Amino acid sequence: MREERRVNLFRNGRNQALRIPREWEFDADEALVRFEDGVLIVRPVQRTGLLPWLASLEPLDVSFPDVDDSDLAPLDEPEV
């Protein structure tokens, strides 16, 4: 069963806004809004960092060429 509530609509500048009941608040700073078949759909945008996205990628099945780095200074010694 879907729960329904009556909420207040108000003006925020030139935009119409609605108050979301506290128990339905999104844990997000942004939301996606879509109007479909006469229904307003609001969905939170889940922010994720780059690391979770990179971890979700499949490993590459590619061999990389060897690189001659003998002319590079070691990282722990300052360049002169």
Secondary structure as UniProt FT lines:
FT   STRAND          9..12
FT   TURN            13..14
FT   STRAND          15..18
FT   HELIX           22..24
FT   STRAND          31..36
FT   TURN            37..38
FT   STRAND          39..44
FT   HELIX           50..55
FT   TURN            70..71
FT   TURN            75..76
//
